[in-house]
């Protein structure tokens, strides 16, 4: 019921107003009446009415003085001025102090009912604004402690406590943080609705949890994850209360459209100064969800899953990307993703695997004189943040396959010829320096993170020779130089150019030059004699 106080020095006016107000239908009750301003102020301060009827002309403290005091001390009260005088000065005073309405005596019943109805609507608006302002204030207080480095306090905190906006348990009790997030990533679209659903559910349970001696604040995480962060402050931790929350909160997804399930990570109990630590704990617990689980309640301290890193699958994917073959790359990606998102994998393991793939690709690109930001338009940090927001296999696959993989393929296809020529020139230089070492295309391809078959075709297209023929030609040219200018024996020259088997070397030499080693020596000697003569 809304409380009404009537202040007027004329008794019959008070009686008339009391008899004209439809108390029951409007949900009103008479909280008191007074015959002068001084009594009216004392009465109003004591009962704190929702609606105050006030005469402007009264002996002693008149309406002009009283309306100023009421406005200052009881700003929530709706003041309706009732006067028998259409005096302009009184009207100005009522307007200055923002009286809700100014009525002239005698007041008609229909007009009175209409004014009261509008007064009740104004009270609802004021209280809604106050509740919203208080909730915003509390959320800002919580967000400073959760999301700001150090969780520094601000001067307004004291005011919050003085006004009762923050219960005493936020400073003298213990706190618990619950991080709730949809099991399927939706770019944060359900975040606000999830916050509201949790808030409504906890409000319903307020009297039944922790002996009623607790408080809560719900806000959204400062990103697009859709995560709702709930902080609880209690006088005394209660395991039964947490168990009841575990039974209630996962069901809030039924109130959200297009959100099949919501999982929650729960911190341990902490002192109020460790709110930020509690939030990180709750988030870590949430990341421990198995990919096959949905609508789960995850408590901090759950053992982390240990999965082997699929290095072979990652290597094959990087080679396929570098080769520029979309079909091969997508098949390699399927094998890689199956390895990191299979049975036993958690959200955290999937996110870690995705981040490692991003950094491996960045490392490969840098080795080639490029960067991920040039290839895909995003640097590794942006990809890491996008990965952190995704806690389900489907959305992670879309990010990696449709964004990262597609961008890498476009880059390699765009730069394929230019990079291929550079790589072949690097191989030619390497062969010129290490021709006497055992070299193979498989070995060279591995050094350049490339598929051997693709690199063989690329090498032949640019040089006109297979890798084996090119290496053999270099070795034979080096052998001919030593035969022409040196005095080493034939088997020593064979070893010097990379052939341990002299007989095999002599066969290759004749095949390439058309002469045996001895015949080549003789032709070199004859030519030298001619030059001398």
C-alpha positions as CSV (number, residue, x, y, z in Angstrom):
1,X,0.0,0.0,0.0
2,X,1.1,3.5,-0.8
3,X,1.2,5.9,2.2
4,X,-0.6,9.3,2.0
5,X,-0.3,12.3,4.4
6,X,-2.6,15.3,4.3
7,X,-1.5,18.7,5.7
8,X,-4.0,21.5,5.9
9,X,-5.1,24.0,8.6
10,X,-8.7,23.6,7.7
11,X,-10.2,20.4,9.3
12,X,-13.1,20.3,6.8
13,X,-10.8,20.4,3.9
14,X,-8.9,17.4,5.3
15,X,-12.1,15.5,5.9
16,X,-13.2,16.3,2.3
17,X,-10.0,15.0,0.8
18,X,-10.1,11.9,2.9
19,X,-13.7,11.2,1.8
20,X,-12.9,11.9,-1.9
21,X,-9.9,9.6,-2.3
22,X,-10.7,6.1,-3.7
23,X,-8.3,4.4,-1.2
24,X,-9.0,0.8,-1.8
25,X,-9.1,0.9,-5.6
26,X,-5.8,2.8,-5.8
27,X,-4.0,0.9,-3.2
28,X,-3.6,3.8,-0.8
29,X,-3.6,4.2,3.0
30,X,-3.9,7.3,5.2
31,X,-0.6,7.5,7.1
32,X,-1.6,10.7,9.0
33,X,-2.9,14.2,8.9
34,X,-1.6,17.5,10.3
35,X,-3.1,21.0,10.9
36,X,0.0,23.1,10.3
37,X,3.4,23.1,8.7
38,X,5.5,22.2,11.7
39,X,3.3,19.2,12.6
40,X,3.3,18.2,8.9
41,X,7.1,18.2,8.7
42,X,7.4,16.1,11.9
43,X,4.8,13.7,10.6
44,X,6.3,13.4,7.1
45,X,9.8,12.8,8.5
46,X,8.4,10.0,10.7
47,X,6.2,8.1,8.2
48,X,8.0,9.1,4.9
49,X,4.8,9.2,2.8
50,X,4.7,8.3,-0.9
51,X,2.1,11.1,-1.5
52,X,1.8,14.4,0.4
53,X,-1.2,16.8,0.1
54,X,-0.1,20.2,1.2
55,X,-1.9,23.6,1.7
56,X,0.3,26.6,0.8
57,X,-1.3,29.1,3.3
58,X,-1.0,27.9,6.9
59,X,-0.1,29.6,10.2
60,X,3.5,29.3,11.4
61,X,5.5,27.3,8.9
62,X,3.6,27.7,5.7
63,X,3.5,25.6,2.6
64,X,6.3,27.5,0.8
65,X,8.8,26.6,3.5
66,X,7.5,23.1,4.0
67,X,7.6,22.2,0.3
68,X,11.3,23.2,0.2
69,X,12.1,21.0,3.3
70,X,10.2,18.0,1.9
71,X,11.9,18.3,-1.5
72,X,15.3,18.3,0.2
73,X,14.7,15.7,2.8
74,X,12.2,13.4,1.1
75,X,13.0,13.6,-2.7
76,X,11.0,10.4,-3.4
77,X,7.8,11.9,-2.1
78,X,5.2,13.1,-4.6
79,X,3.9,16.5,-3.5
80,X,0.4,17.7,-4.5
81,X,-0.3,21.3,-3.6
82,X,-3.9,22.1,-2.7
83,X,-4.8,25.8,-2.2
84,X,-7.8,28.0,-2.1
85,X,-6.0,30.9,-3.6
86,X,-4.9,31.3,-7.2
87,X,-2.0,33.3,-6.1
88,X,0.8,33.6,-8.6
89,X,3.6,33.7,-6.0
90,X,2.4,30.5,-4.4
91,X,2.2,28.9,-7.9
92,X,5.8,30.0,-8.6
93,X,7.0,28.5,-5.4
94,X,5.3,25.2,-6.1
95,X,6.8,25.1,-9.6
96,X,10.3,26.0,-8.3
97,X,10.2,23.0,-5.8
98,X,8.8,20.8,-8.5
99,X,5.5,20.0,-6.9
100,X,3.8,17.3,-8.9
101,X,0.4,19.1,-9.2
102,X,-1.3,22.4,-8.1
103,X,-5.0,22.0,-7.4
104,X,-7.4,24.7,-6.4
105,X,-10.1,24.2,-3.7
106,X,-12.6,22.8,-3.8
107,X,-11.1,19.8,-5.5
108,X,-13.4,17.7,-7.7
109,X,-13.5,13.9,-7.2
110,X,-12.8,13.2,-10.8
111,X,-9.9,15.5,-11.0
112,X,-8.5,14.2,-7.7
113,X,-8.7,10.6,-8.9
114,X,-7.0,11.5,-12.1
115,X,-4.2,13.3,-10.3
116,X,-3.7,10.4,-7.9
117,X,-3.5,7.9,-10.8
118,X,-0.8,10.0,-12.4
119,X,1.0,10.4,-9.1
120,X,1.1,6.6,-8.7
121,X,2.5,6.3,-12.2
122,X,5.2,8.9,-11.4
123,X,6.1,7.0,-8.2
124,X,6.6,3.9,-10.3
125,X,8.8,5.7,-12.8
126,X,10.9,7.3,-10.0
127,X,11.4,3.9,-8.3
128,X,12.3,2.2,-11.6
129,X,14.9,4.9,-12.2
130,X,16.2,4.5,-8.7
131,X,16.4,0.8,-9.0
132,X,18.1,1.1,-12.3
133,X,20.6,3.7,-11.0
134,X,21.3,1.5,-8.0
135,X,21.9,-1.5,-10.1
136,X,24.1,0.4,-12.5
137,X,26.1,1.7,-9.5
138,X,26.5,-1.8,-8.1
139,X,27.5,-3.1,-11.5
140,X,30.1,-0.4,-11.9
141,X,31.5,-1.2,-8.5
142,X,31.8,-4.9,-9.3
143,X,33.3,-4.3,-12.8
144,X,36.0,-2.1,-11.3
145,X,37.1,-5.0,-9.1
146,X,36.7,-7.8,-11.6
147,X,38.0,-6.2,-14.8
148,X,40.4,-3.4,-13.8
149,X,44.0,-4.2,-13.0
150,X,44.4,-4.1,-9.2
151,X,40.6,-3.6,-8.7
152,X,41.2,-0.1,-7.3
153,X,38.6,1.5,-5.2
154,X,37.0,4.8,-5.9
155,X,35.6,7.5,-3.5
156,X,32.0,6.7,-4.4
157,X,32.3,3.2,-2.7
158,X,31.9,4.7,0.7
159,X,28.7,6.4,-0.5
160,X,27.4,3.1,-1.7
161,X,27.8,1.6,1.7
162,X,26.2,4.5,3.5
163,X,23.2,4.4,1.2
164,X,22.8,0.7,1.7
165,X,23.5,-0.1,-1.9
166,X,26.2,-2.6,-0.9
167,X,25.5,-5.1,1.9
168,X,28.1,-5.3,4.7
169,X,29.2,-8.8,3.5
170,X,31.0,-7.2,0.5
171,X,33.5,-5.9,3.0
172,X,33.3,-8.3,5.9
173,X,32.0,-11.6,4.5
174,X,33.3,-14.0,1.9
175,X,32.8,-13.9,-1.9
176,X,32.2,-16.4,-4.6
177,X,32.2,-15.8,-8.4
178,X,30.3,-17.8,-10.9
179,X,31.1,-17.4,-14.7
180,X,28.2,-18.6,-16.9
181,X,28.6,-18.9,-20.7
182,X,26.4,-20.4,-23.5
183,X,27.9,-23.7,-24.6
184,X,27.6,-22.5,-28.2
185,X,29.3,-19.3,-29.3
186,X,26.9,-16.6,-30.6
187,X,29.0,-13.4,-30.8
188,X,27.7,-12.4,-27.4
189,X,24.1,-11.9,-28.6
190,X,22.6,-13.8,-25.7
191,X,24.8,-12.1,-23.0
192,X,22.4,-9.4,-21.9
193,X,19.5,-11.9,-21.7
194,X,21.6,-14.4,-19.8
195,X,22.5,-11.7,-17.2
196,X,18.8,-10.8,-16.8
197,X,17.7,-14.4,-16.5
198,X,20.3,-15.1,-13.8
199,X,19.4,-11.9,-12.0
200,X,15.7,-12.8,-11.9
201,X,16.4,-16.4,-10.8
202,X,18.6,-15.3,-7.9
203,X,16.1,-12.6,-6.8
204,X,13.5,-15.4,-6.6
205,X,15.8,-17.4,-4.4
206,X,17.0,-14.6,-2.2
207,X,15.1,-15.7,0.9
208,X,16.0,-19.4,0.5
209,X,19.8,-19.2,0.2
210,X,22.5,-18.6,2.9
211,X,19.9,-17.9,5.5
212,X,18.9,-14.8,3.6
213,X,22.1,-13.1,4.7
214,X,23.7,-12.6,1.3
215,X,23.8,-10.3,-1.7
216,X,24.6,-10.7,-5.4
217,X,25.5,-8.6,-8.4
218,X,25.4,-9.9,-12.0
219,X,27.2,-8.2,-14.9
220,X,28.5,-9.2,-18.3
221,X,32.1,-9.9,-19.2
222,X,33.9,-7.1,-21.1
223,X,34.0,-9.0,-24.4
224,X,31.8,-10.7,-26.9
225,X,31.9,-14.1,-25.2
226,X,28.3,-13.8,-23.9
227,X,29.6,-14.6,-20.4
228,X,27.6,-13.5,-17.4
229,X,29.6,-12.9,-14.2
230,X,27.8,-13.4,-10.9
231,X,29.4,-12.3,-7.7
232,X,28.0,-13.5,-4.3
233,X,28.8,-12.0,-0.9
234,X,27.7,-13.9,2.2
235,X,28.0,-13.6,5.9
236,X,29.0,-17.3,6.1
237,X,29.7,-19.7,3.3
238,X,27.2,-22.6,3.0
239,X,27.8,-25.7,0.9
240,X,24.1,-26.3,0.7
241,X,23.5,-22.9,-0.8
242,X,26.1,-23.5,-3.5
243,X,24.5,-26.9,-4.2
244,X,21.1,-25.3,-4.6
245,X,22.6,-22.8,-7.1
246,X,24.2,-25.7,-9.0
247,X,20.8,-27.3,-9.4
248,X,19.0,-24.0,-10.4
249,X,21.3,-21.9,-12.6
250,X,22.1,-24.4,-15.5
251,X,18.3,-24.3,-16.2
252,X,18.2,-20.6,-17.0
253,X,18.9,-21.4,-20.7
254,X,15.2,-22.4,-20.9
255,X,14.4,-18.7,-20.7
256,X,16.7,-17.8,-23.6
257,X,15.7,-18.3,-27.2
258,X,18.3,-20.0,-29.5
259,X,20.5,-20.9,-26.5
260,X,20.4,-24.6,-26.0
261,X,22.5,-24.8,-22.8
262,X,24.6,-22.7,-20.5
263,X,27.6,-24.0,-18.4
264,X,28.9,-22.4,-15.2
265,X,32.4,-22.2,-13.7
266,X,32.6,-21.6,-9.9
267,X,35.4,-20.2,-7.9
268,X,36.4,-21.2,-4.3
269,X,35.4,-18.9,-1.5
270,X,37.6,-15.9,-1.0
271,X,37.9,-12.7,1.0
272,X,36.3,-9.6,-0.6
273,X,39.7,-8.2,-1.7
274,X,40.2,-11.2,-4.0
275,X,37.2,-10.8,-6.3
276,X,39.3,-10.5,-9.4
277,X,41.2,-13.7,-8.5
278,X,37.9,-15.5,-7.9
279,X,36.7,-14.4,-11.4
280,X,39.8,-15.8,-13.0
281,X,39.3,-19.1,-11.1
282,X,35.7,-19.3,-12.3
283,X,36.8,-18.7,-15.9
284,X,39.5,-21.4,-15.6
285,X,36.9,-23.8,-14.3
286,X,34.6,-23.0,-17.2
287,X,37.4,-23.7,-19.7
288,X,37.8,-27.2,-18.1
289,X,34.4,-28.3,-19.6
290,X,34.7,-31.3,-21.9
291,X,33.6,-30.6,-25.4
292,X,30.9,-33.2,-25.2
293,X,29.4,-31.7,-22.0
294,X,26.6,-29.2,-21.9
295,X,24.8,-27.3,-19.2
296,X,27.4,-28.3,-16.7
297,X,28.5,-27.0,-13.3
298,X,32.3,-26.8,-13.0
299,X,34.1,-26.2,-9.7
300,X,37.5,-24.7,-9.5
301,X,40.3,-27.2,-9.0
302,X,39.0,-29.8,-11.4
303,X,42.0,-31.8,-12.9
304,X,43.0,-30.5,-16.3
305,X,42.8,-32.9,-19.3
306,X,46.2,-33.9,-20.7
307,X,46.3,-34.3,-24.5
308,X,49.3,-34.9,-26.7
309,X,50.0,-32.2,-29.3
310,X,49.3,-33.5,-32.8
311,X,52.6,-32.3,-34.2
312,X,52.5,-34.6,-37.3
313,X,49.0,-33.4,-38.2
314,X,50.1,-29.7,-37.7
315,X,53.2,-30.2,-39.8
316,X,51.2,-31.8,-42.6
317,X,48.7,-28.9,-42.6
318,X,51.5,-26.3,-42.7
319,X,53.1,-28.1,-45.6
320,X,49.8,-28.4,-47.5
321,X,49.2,-24.7,-47.0
322,X,52.6,-23.8,-48.3
323,X,52.0,-26.0,-51.3
324,X,48.9,-24.0,-52.1
325,X,46.7,-27.0,-52.7
326,X,43.3,-26.3,-51.3
327,X,42.1,-29.9,-51.5
328,X,45.2,-31.2,-49.7
329,X,45.1,-28.4,-47.1
330,X,41.5,-29.0,-46.3
331,X,42.1,-32.8,-45.8
332,X,45.1,-32.0,-43.6
333,X,43.0,-29.6,-41.6
334,X,40.3,-32.2,-41.1
335,X,42.9,-34.6,-39.6
336,X,44.3,-31.8,-37.4
337,X,41.0,-30.7,-36.1
338,X,39.8,-34.2,-35.4
339,X,42.9,-34.7,-33.3
340,X,42.4,-31.5,-31.2
341,X,38.6,-31.7,-30.8
342,X,38.1,-35.4,-30.2
343,X,37.0,-37.4,-27.1
344,X,38.7,-36.2,-24.0
345,X,39.4,-32.7,-25.2
346,X,38.4,-29.7,-23.1
347,X,37.5,-26.1,-24.1
348,X,40.9,-25.1,-22.8
349,X,42.8,-27.8,-24.8
350,X,40.9,-26.8,-27.9
351,X,41.7,-23.1,-27.4
352,X,45.4,-23.8,-26.7
353,X,45.7,-26.0,-29.8
354,X,44.1,-23.3,-32.0
355,X,46.5,-20.6,-30.6
356,X,49.5,-22.9,-31.2
357,X,48.4,-23.4,-34.8
358,X,48.1,-19.7,-35.3
359,X,51.6,-19.1,-33.9
360,X,53.1,-22.0,-36.0
361,X,51.6,-20.4,-39.2
362,X,53.0,-17.0,-38.2
363,X,56.4,-18.6,-37.6
364,X,56.3,-20.2,-41.1
365,X,55.3,-17.0,-42.8
366,X,58.0,-15.0,-41.0
367,X,60.6,-17.6,-42.2
368,X,59.4,-16.7,-45.7
369,X,59.7,-13.0,-45.2
370,X,55.9,-12.4,-44.6
371,X,53.6,-12.1,-41.6
372,X,50.1,-13.4,-40.7
373,X,48.8,-9.8,-40.6
374,X,49.8,-9.4,-44.2
375,X,48.3,-12.7,-45.3
376,X,45.0,-12.6,-43.3
377,X,44.5,-9.0,-42.2
378,X,44.8,-9.9,-38.5
379,X,47.8,-10.4,-36.3
380,X,48.2,-13.4,-34.0
381,X,46.9,-11.4,-31.0
382,X,43.5,-10.7,-32.7
383,X,43.2,-14.4,-33.6
384,X,44.1,-15.4,-30.0
385,X,41.3,-13.1,-28.7
386,X,38.8,-14.6,-31.1
387,X,39.9,-18.1,-30.1
388,X,39.5,-17.3,-26.4
389,X,35.8,-16.3,-27.0
390,X,34.9,-19.7,-28.5
391,X,34.2,-22.6,-26.3
392,X,32.6,-25.1,-28.7
393,X,34.1,-27.1,-31.6
394,X,31.7,-25.9,-34.3
395,X,32.4,-22.2,-33.9
396,X,36.2,-22.9,-33.4
397,X,36.2,-24.9,-36.7
398,X,34.5,-22.0,-38.5
399,X,37.1,-19.5,-37.3
400,X,40.1,-21.7,-38.2
401,X,38.8,-23.2,-41.5
402,X,36.7,-20.3,-42.9
403,X,39.0,-17.5,-41.7
404,X,42.6,-18.6,-41.0
405,X,42.9,-21.5,-43.4
406,X,41.1,-19.6,-46.3
407,X,43.3,-16.5,-45.8
408,X,46.5,-18.6,-45.7
409,X,45.5,-20.4,-48.9
410,X,44.7,-17.1,-50.7
411,X,48.1,-15.8,-49.6
412,X,50.1,-18.8,-50.8
413,X,48.2,-18.9,-54.1
414,X,48.8,-15.2,-54.6
415,X,52.4,-15.4,-53.8
416,X,53.1,-18.9,-55.0
417,X,55.2,-18.1,-58.1
418,X,57.3,-15.4,-56.6
419,X,57.9,-17.5,-53.4
420,X,58.5,-20.6,-55.4
421,X,61.3,-19.0,-57.5
422,X,62.9,-17.6,-54.3
423,X,62.8,-21.0,-52.7
424,X,64.3,-22.7,-55.7
425,X,67.1,-20.1,-55.8
426,X,67.8,-20.8,-52.2
427,X,68.0,-24.6,-53.0
428,X,70.4,-23.9,-55.8
429,X,72.6,-21.9,-53.5
430,X,72.5,-24.6,-50.9
431,X,73.4,-27.3,-53.4
432,X,76.3,-25.1,-54.5
433,X,77.6,-25.0,-51.0
434,X,76.8,-28.5,-49.7
435,X,77.1,-30.6,-52.9
436,X,79.5,-32.9,-51.1
437,X,76.9,-33.8,-48.5
438,X,74.1,-36.4,-48.8
439,X,71.1,-34.4,-50.1
440,X,67.6,-35.5,-51.0
441,X,64.5,-33.7,-52.0
442,X,62.7,-35.1,-49.0
443,X,65.3,-33.5,-46.7
444,X,65.3,-30.2,-48.6
445,X,61.4,-30.0,-48.6
446,X,61.3,-30.6,-44.9
447,X,63.7,-27.8,-44.3
448,X,61.4,-25.5,-46.2
449,X,58.1,-26.9,-44.7
450,X,57.0,-28.0,-48.1
451,X,55.6,-31.2,-49.7
452,X,58.4,-33.1,-51.5
453,X,56.3,-33.9,-54.6
454,X,55.1,-30.3,-54.9
455,X,58.7,-28.9,-54.5
456,X,60.0,-31.4,-57.0
457,X,57.6,-30.2,-59.6
458,X,58.3,-26.6,-58.8
459,X,62.0,-27.1,-59.0
460,X,61.9,-28.8,-62.4
461,X,59.5,-26.1,-63.8
462,X,61.9,-23.3,-62.8
463,X,65.3,-24.9,-63.5
464,X,64.3,-27.4,-66.3
465,X,65.9,-30.2,-64.3
466,X,64.9,-32.6,-61.7
467,X,66.6,-32.1,-58.3
468,X,68.7,-35.3,-58.7
469,X,69.9,-34.2,-62.2
470,X,70.7,-30.7,-60.9
471,X,72.7,-32.1,-58.0
472,X,74.5,-34.6,-60.2
473,X,75.4,-31.8,-62.7
474,X,76.9,-29.6,-59.9
475,X,78.9,-32.5,-58.6
476,X,80.3,-33.5,-62.0
477,X,81.2,-29.9,-62.7
478,X,83.1,-29.7,-59.4
479,X,84.8,-33.0,-60.2
480,X,85.9,-31.7,-63.7
481,X,87.4,-28.6,-62.0
482,X,89.5,-30.8,-59.8
483,X,90.5,-33.1,-62.7
484,X,91.6,-30.0,-64.7
485,X,93.5,-28.1,-62.0
486,X,94.2,-30.6,-59.2
487,X,96.4,-33.6,-58.7
488,X,94.1,-35.6,-56.5
489,X,93.5,-39.2,-57.3
490,X,90.2,-40.3,-58.9
491,X,88.7,-41.9,-55.8
492,X,89.7,-38.8,-53.7
493,X,87.8,-36.6,-56.2
494,X,84.8,-38.9,-56.0
495,X,84.6,-38.5,-52.2
496,X,85.2,-34.8,-52.4
497,X,82.1,-34.3,-54.6
498,X,79.8,-36.5,-52.5
499,X,80.3,-40.1,-53.9
500,X,81.6,-42.7,-51.5
501,X,81.3,-45.4,-54.2
502,X,84.0,-44.7,-56.8
503,X,82.6,-47.2,-59.3
504,X,79.2,-45.5,-59.2
505,X,80.9,-42.1,-59.6
506,X,82.8,-43.2,-62.7
507,X,79.6,-44.5,-64.2
508,X,77.8,-41.2,-63.6
509,X,80.8,-39.3,-64.9
510,X,80.9,-41.1,-68.2
511,X,77.1,-40.9,-68.6
512,X,77.2,-37.1,-68.1
513,X,80.5,-36.3,-70.1
514,X,80.7,-39.2,-72.6
515,X,84.2,-39.9,-71.4
516,X,85.8,-42.1,-68.7
517,X,87.7,-40.3,-66.0
518,X,91.0,-41.4,-67.6
519,X,89.9,-40.2,-71.0
520,X,88.8,-36.8,-69.5
521,X,92.3,-36.5,-67.9
522,X,94.0,-37.2,-71.2
523,X,91.8,-34.6,-73.0
524,X,92.6,-32.0,-70.4
525,X,96.3,-32.8,-70.7
526,X,96.2,-32.5,-74.5
527,X,94.4,-29.2,-74.3
528,X,96.9,-27.9,-71.8
529,X,99.8,-28.9,-74.1
530,X,98.3,-27.0,-76.9
531,X,97.9,-23.9,-74.9
532,X,101.6,-24.1,-73.8
533,X,102.8,-24.5,-77.5
